[in-house]
């Protein structure tokens, strides 16, 4: 391995990286770090908007959104975990907190005695309706209003490819 300077003057590793493959070049490194910072700051910003009144954190809001988009407002816990890219354990804790506040209910799956459904309640729908306008406005202002239509298309296409590749 050797080091060279990138266009910003920082070191760039050349030669084989971990696992024998090439290191990221300077451009790839900038894109990767921009992606990491941008997604973290976006997630933090959106969470702060929802946490303004403290009753529905962003993770719980996403549960309510997914449930509200289904017929009957329910999903099997395993399907919900997969859709949210959460472990079943993590989702179980999140849903437990939401259930204690009356936002969702867990019910036995009628066609499979081993399955458990997560069902949005009227209180959960009301919370979603309360928070949706501010959430959508913040997503628009922090992301979509900054991008040209071609950039939105490119971002969507790129992230769809990554998700499909890692979905397994």
BELDAVEN-V95493 format. One line per field, one symbol per residue. ss: DSSP state (h for helix, s for strand, l for the rest). Layout:
BEGIN
ss=???
END
This chain:
BEGIN
ss=lsssslllllsssslslhhhlslllhhhhhhhhhhhhhhhhhhhhhhhhhlllllllhhhhhhhhhhhllhhhssshhhhhhhhlllhhhhhhhhhhhhhlllssssssllssssssssslhhhhhhhhhhhhhhhhhhhhhlhhhllhhhhhhhhhhhhhhhhhhhl
END
